[in-house]
Amino acid sequence: MQGSIPLSATDASVGIQAQVQVPAQARTSTGEVKISASDVRVFYGAKEALHGVSIDIFKNEVIAFIGPSGCGKSTLLRCFNRMNDTVANARVTGSIKLDGRDILSRDLDVVLLRAQVGMVFQKPNPFPKSIFENVAYGPRLHGLTSSKAELEQIVESSLRGAGLWDEVKDRLDAPGTGLSGGQQQRLCIARAIAVRPDVILMDEPCSALDPIATGIIEDLITELKKNYTIAIVTHNMQQAARVSDRTAFFHLGDLVEIGPTSQIFMNPKQQRTEDYVTGRYG
C-alpha cells in the first residue's frame, strides 16, 4: 500500500504478531454528521451490555468498531437499524438520530429505516432465489420501480456497484446460493444497495471468507464509501487499518476511544486501547 506506515502490532483476532498497515494520513470525511448517538445504553434483561455510548458518524466515511468479543460493538451497530428490536428482552435507551431524525421513536417505520440503513451480516445469507430475484426483492417490496425495464436497470446497477455484474450477467436466473462465499457476500451487498440506502452496516463481513475474497470486499468498501456511509465491525485490526477513516475501540460495554485510524493504532490516548492494539490482551 502506497503512503502507508508499518506498525508492528498483534492481531488480537488470531493472537499472532502481524504487520498492520496504517494510512499515513487519514482520509477525510465531509464532516457532516450522518448518525448521532448520545448516551446509548442497551439492556438484555437486567444486564447492561452497552454503557452510555455517545458517538457521531460522518457522511461518506468508513468507521471501524474494534474490541474483544462481547465488548458491545455489534450491539451498537444493531442499534442503528433497530435490529435489537428482534431480541425479546432487549431494551435501548438514549438518543440515536439519523439525519437529525430520532430513530428510536415509536412512530418510526422500522421497515423504511432498514431500507435506509442496510446491513451485511457475518455469514452471507442470500435468499433461496435467483441472483436477479435476490437483488430485485427490495425494490419490489418498497415500490421503487414502475416498470420491468426500470427494475432490470436497478438490478444491473446494484450488481455493478457490488463489483459482481461481470461475473454473473450471463446467469442471472441461477440460484444465488450457488455462488462462492465471496460472491454471495457481494450479492448481499448488491441486495442492500438496491433499495438506495444512505448507510451500510457491516458486521464482520469477511470473517467467513478466504483472503482473496476478503481483499475484493475491502476494495469494494473503499469504492462504496463514495456514495455511502459505512460502519464495520471487525476483529481483524489489519482490516480496520486498511479500510477505515476512523476507528472506535470498545471494551466491556464502554466506548474507550475513537479517533483517526492512524492515531488509534500508532498513538492511542488510552492505555486500554494501547494494550489491545499491541496484543497485551484481547
C-alpha positions in Angstrom: 0.0 0.0 0.0 1.4 3.3 -1.0 1.7 6.1 1.6 1.4 3.6 4.4 3.3 3.4 7.7 4.1 -0.1 9.0 3.2 -0.7 12.7 4.1 -3.8 14.5 1.1 -5.0 16.4 -0.7 -8.1 17.4 -3.7 -9.2 15.5 -5.9 -9.9 18.5 -8.4 -11.9 16.5 -6.0 -14.7 15.9 -3.3 -13.9 18.6 -0.4 -13.7 16.2 2.1 -10.9 15.6 1.3 -9.1 12.4 2.3 -6.0 10.4 -0.6 -3.5 10.5 -0.5 -1.0 7.6 -2.0 2.3 8.6 -2.5 5.1 6.1 0.0 7.9 6.6 -2.9 10.4 6.5 -6.4 9.6 7.5 -8.9 10.0 4.6 -11.2 12.9 5.4 -15.0 12.8 5.5 -17.3 15.6 4.6 -17.6 16.5 8.3 -21.4 16.3 8.0 -22.9 14.1 10.8 -25.0 11.3 9.4 -25.7 9.4 12.6 -25.5 10.9 16.1 -25.8 8.7 19.1 -25.9 10.1 22.7 -25.8 8.2 26.0 -27.0 4.9 24.3 -27.5 2.1 26.7 -28.6 -1.4 25.8 -30.0 -3.9 28.2 -30.6 -7.6 27.7 -33.0 -8.3 30.6 -31.2 -6.9 33.7 -27.8 -7.0 32.1 -26.5 -3.7 30.8 -24.5 -4.5 27.6 -23.7 -1.0 26.5 -22.9 1.8 28.9 -23.8 5.3 27.9 -22.1 5.4 24.5 -22.0 8.7 22.6 -20.6 8.8 19.0 -21.0 10.7 15.8 -20.6 9.0 12.4 -19.9 11.3 9.4 -21.3 11.1 5.9 -19.2 9.2 3.4 -16.8 7.8 6.0 -15.8 4.3 6.9 -15.7 3.8 10.6 -14.5 0.6 12.2 -15.6 -0.8 15.5 -12.9 -3.0 17.2 -12.6 -4.7 20.5 -12.7 -8.1 22.2 -15.7 -10.4 21.7 -18.6 -9.3 23.8 -17.5 -5.7 24.2 -20.6 -4.2 22.7 -19.5 -3.2 19.2 -22.1 -5.4 17.3 -24.7 -4.4 19.9 -24.2 -0.7 19.0 -24.2 -1.5 15.3 -27.6 -3.2 15.5 -29.0 -0.1 17.3 -28.5 1.9 14.1 -31.2 0.0 12.2 -33.1 -1.3 15.3 -32.2 -4.9 14.8 -32.2 -5.2 18.6 -35.9 -4.9 18.4 -36.0 -8.5 17.3 -34.5 -9.6 20.6 -37.3 -10.2 23.1 -35.6 -9.0 26.2 -33.6 -6.2 24.7 -34.1 -2.5 25.6 -32.4 0.6 24.2 -32.3 4.0 25.9 -30.7 7.3 25.0 -30.8 9.1 21.6 -29.9 8.0 18.1 -30.5 10.3 15.3 -30.2 9.7 11.5 -30.0 13.0 9.6 -31.4 14.6 12.7 -34.4 12.3 13.0 -34.9 10.2 16.1 -34.8 6.6 15.0 -35.8 5.3 18.5 -39.2 6.9 18.2 -42.2 4.5 18.4 -43.8 6.3 15.5 -40.8 5.4 13.2 -41.5 2.9 10.4 -38.8 0.3 11.1 -39.1 -1.3 7.6 -38.3 2.0 5.9 -35.4 2.6 8.4 -33.9 -0.7 7.5 -34.1 0.2 3.8 -32.3 3.5 4.6 -29.7 1.7 6.8 -28.8 -1.6 5.1 -26.9 -4.4 6.8 -24.5 -7.0 5.7 -24.0 -9.9 8.1 -21.1 -12.0 9.1 -22.3 -15.0 7.1 -23.5 -14.4 3.6 -27.3 -15.0 3.6 -28.7 -14.9 0.0 -32.3 -15.7 -0.4 -33.2 -19.1 -1.9 -34.0 -17.3 -5.1 -32.2 -16.5 -8.4 -29.4 -13.9 -8.4 -31.8 -11.5 -10.2 -34.6 -12.0 -7.6 -32.2 -11.6 -4.7 -31.5 -8.0 -5.8 -35.0 -7.2 -7.1 -36.7 -8.2 -3.9 -36.1 -5.0 -2.0 -37.0 -2.5 -4.8 -40.2 -4.5 -5.4 -41.1 -4.5 -1.7 -40.6 -0.8 -1.4 -42.2 0.1 -4.7 -39.1 1.7 -6.1 -39.8 0.8 -9.7 -42.7 1.3 -12.1 -41.6 -1.0 -14.9 -39.7 -4.2 -15.7 -37.1 -2.2 -17.5 -36.5 0.1 -14.5 -36.2 -2.9 -12.2 -33.7 -4.6 -14.5 -31.7 -1.3 -14.5 -31.6 -1.3 -10.7 -30.5 -4.9 -10.6 -27.7 -4.3 -13.0 -26.5 -1.1 -11.4 -26.6 -2.7 -7.9 -24.6 -5.7 -9.1 -22.2 -3.3 -10.8 -21.9 -1.4 -7.6 -21.1 -4.6 -5.7 -18.5 -5.5 -8.3 -20.4 -8.6 -9.3 -22.1 -7.8 -12.6 -19.4 -9.1 -14.9 -19.2 -12.4 -13.1 -23.0 -13.1 -13.1 -24.5 -11.2 -16.0 -24.9 -14.3 -18.1 -26.6 -16.4 -15.3 -28.9 -14.1 -13.5 -31.5 -16.9 -13.3 -29.1 -19.2 -11.4 -29.6 -19.6 -7.7 -27.8 -17.0 -5.5 -26.9 -19.8 -3.1 -24.8 -21.4 -5.8 -22.3 -18.6 -5.9 -19.0 -18.8 -4.0 -18.8 -17.4 -0.5 -17.2 -14.1 -1.6 -19.7 -13.8 -4.4 -22.6 -14.4 -2.1 -21.4 -11.7 0.2 -21.2 -9.3 -2.7 -24.7 -10.4 -3.7 -25.8 -9.5 -0.2 -24.2 -6.1 -0.6 -25.9 -5.6 -4.0 -29.2 -6.5 -2.3 -28.6 -3.9 0.3 -27.7 -1.1 -2.0 -30.6 -1.9 -4.4 -33.0 -0.1 -2.1 -30.9 3.1 -2.2 -29.8 3.3 1.4 -27.7 6.1 2.9 -25.8 3.9 5.4 -24.4 0.4 5.2 -23.7 -1.6 8.4 -21.3 -4.5 8.1 -20.9 -7.0 10.9 -17.7 -8.9 10.4 -18.4 -9.2 6.6 -15.2 -11.0 5.8 -14.8 -13.4 8.8 -16.1 -16.4 6.7 -14.2 -15.5 3.6 -10.8 -16.5 2.2 -8.0 -13.9 1.8 -8.7 -13.3 -1.9 -12.4 -12.8 -1.3 -11.6 -10.6 1.7 -9.4 -8.4 -0.5 -12.2 -7.9 -3.0 -14.7 -6.9 -0.3 -12.2 -4.5 1.2 -11.6 -2.8 -2.2 -15.3 -2.7 -2.6 -15.8 -0.9 0.8 -13.4 1.8 -0.3 -15.3 2.2 -3.6 -18.7 2.2 -1.8 -17.6 5.0 0.5 -18.0 7.4 -2.3 -21.8 7.0 -2.1 -22.5 5.6 1.3 -21.7 5.9 5.0 -20.2 2.7 6.2 -19.8 1.3 9.8 -18.0 -2.0 10.0 -17.4 -4.3 13.0 -14.2 -6.3 12.7 -11.9 -8.4 14.9 -9.2 -8.0 12.3 -7.2 -5.0 13.1 -5.3 -5.2 9.8 -8.6 -4.9 8.1 -9.7 -1.9 10.2 -6.4 -0.2 9.3 -6.8 -0.9 5.6 -10.4 0.3 5.1 -11.4 2.8 7.8 -11.1 6.5 8.2 -11.7 6.4 11.9 -11.7 3.6 14.4 -13.6 3.2 17.7 -12.3 0.8 20.4 -14.8 -0.8 22.7 -14.2 -2.7 25.9 -16.7 -4.3 28.4 -19.6 -2.2 27.0 -17.7 1.1 27.0 -16.5 3.2 24.1 -13.0 3.7 25.3 -11.5 5.7 22.5 -12.4 7.0 19.0 -10.2 8.8 16.5 -8.4 8.7 13.1 -7.4 5.2 12.4 -3.7 6.2 12.3 -3.9 7.7 15.8 -5.7 4.7 17.3 -3.1 2.3 16.0 0.1 4.4 16.3 -0.6 6.9 19.2 -3.6 5.9 21.2 -4.6 8.1 24.1 -5.9 5.5 26.4 -3.9 2.7 28.0 -6.6 0.1 27.3 -6.5 0.9 23.6 -2.8 0.6 23.5 -2.9 -2.7 25.4 -5.4 -4.1 22.9 -3.8 -3.0 19.7 -0.4 -4.2 20.9 -1.8 -7.6 21.9 -1.4 -7.3 25.7 -5.0 -8.6 25.9 -7.8 -9.4 23.6 
